[in-house]
Amino acid sequence: MTENKNAFHCSLTPRFTDLDTWRHVNNSRIYQLHQEARMLAHLDLLGPDAWFSDDVRLRPLRSITDFRRVTWYGSEVQAQVQVQTCATDSYRVRSDLFQNGEHVGTQQALMGAYQNGKRVDLPSATRERLETIANGDAEPLAAADYVQKVSTVTDFPVTQQLTPRYADLDADSQRSEAALARYMEQSRFGAIRHLDLGGLGILIASMDVSYLHFRAGWKPVDLRAGINRVGNSSFVFTGCATSEHGLQAVANSVMVVIDQASSRPAPIPDVLREQLQTLKI
């Protein structure tokens, strides 16, 4: 990663309630640490009132989160945020998390602007400010072809309904980015909880989410998921959330099978591979 004198740095504290059943910080909470670091950088760059979004709202169009190492409770997490590129209607942000001297995670976020629920260009003042600090260090993102794949699947092996909650709204009364990331987690868990792992474990290595809209609603949300690839020690879940306003978010999640004693990747045994094959889309 290229050093940038305009990078923003802050310290974040994992909470006890962020832990999962493996007793490390849950992946959806890691996502929220990236979001918090990104928002703090936003305020530092554009002013303390920049979190108000009563006109044009800046929201992610896509985020790719890499979970490099396990993050633990009881130690501060240091974050570095850099604006990479800026265009008329979008900009790229990279955040990196560090704990106990180790690089534990990275997120690349493609941000866009919305007004009255529709995509618009970035406000000119925002774009001009972002252009002054963009470091130009951003590789092209891979095509989000999983969105098209989901739109053509008629029968997912795993389906479930989720009742939206008040806590799923953000400060602008929209369905929050964090809630949609949790929905993607829940869509995966609906399938994983039925797998017989035979003493092995599963960790998420990366999650690529495309956000189609942030409109809130109170009717049940349909979560659907299936597996689109099975490798030697990993497999890829494709999941989506469909609300009363249509397809809202789609994600590809790379899951790694691990040996719990060593925490190292382990080959997928034949019994588990057969179970995964029944979940393919």
Buried (B, 14 or more C-beta within 10 A) or exposed (E): EEEBEEBBBBEBEBEEEBBEEEEBBBBBBBBBBBBBBBBBBBEBBBEEEBBEBEEBBBBBBBBBBBBBBBBBBEEEBBBBBBBBBBBEEBBBBBBBBBBEEEBBBBBBBBBBBBEEEEEBBBBEEBBEBBBEBBBEBBEEEEEBEBBEBBEEBEEBBBEBEBEBEEEBBBEBEBBBBBBBBBBBBBBBBBBBEEBEBEEBBBBBBBBBBBBBBBBBEEEBBBBBBBBBEBEEBBBBBBBBBBBBBEBBBBBBBBBBBBBEEEEEBBEBBEEBBEBBEEBEB
